[in-house]
Amino acid sequence: MPLNLDTYLGVHADALKLQSRRMEVLANNLANVDTPNFKARDIDFRRALAAAGGADAPVKMAATDPRHLGADPASVQEADLKYRVPLAPALDGNTVDAQQEQAAFADNTVRYQATLTFLSTRFKNLLTAITGS
């Protein structure tokens, strides 16, 4: 009986990709903390994970022409990026709050590590099932 690796790993492979993308977005926010008129962004993780293929994922559009709306996978990723509402915007128009970004980055790092640990355990269990020891 063939094993479907996507089913075996579940949603965790997609979660790892999204958490990695979110780290890039948060790091970009932190890098631009002093850039005038820079707008902080973040990913709506739940919505992005559902769109990536969770149990309640919306039906994907079959794009038969590159001019169709949503045919570009990059546009799907951009749809999940949201502007963050600042608690106290700076006078120069920058909406990055360094402490909030650092806290979000630390939280995402812990979640990323937990997902890696879970996937590592799943692969170890699979290897044990294959080798028998």
Phi, psi and omega in degrees: 000122181289148180260128174270107184296325178297319178291321181296319182278339179069214185277355187292329177294317177293322179297321179297318178296316180293321179294324176295316178297320180294323177299320178297317181295315180293321177295323176296319177300313180295324180293335183252027183297333181252011181276121180299141178062017176281133181255122180293141180232161176207166181258135171282093191299315182298315180293318180294321179291321177296320179289333182285345176135026176291181183299324181254038181290142177290159179291132180280143178279133175276111182269114179262354181217135181297346179274356177295146177294135178078009181286336181274122180300331179295328180291330176293319178294321179294331180294334181274348178279126180239151174281138181274137178278120184284148175285319179215092182295148180283161179294334180275005177091359179284133182252013181276125172255108187303318181293319178295319179294319179295321178294317178295322179294316179296317178298316179295324179296317178297316179294321178298314179296321178296320178294319176299317180297317179298314180295321177299318178296319179297319179291322177297318178296321179294318179296321177297320179293325181286312184276336180084008178218000000 
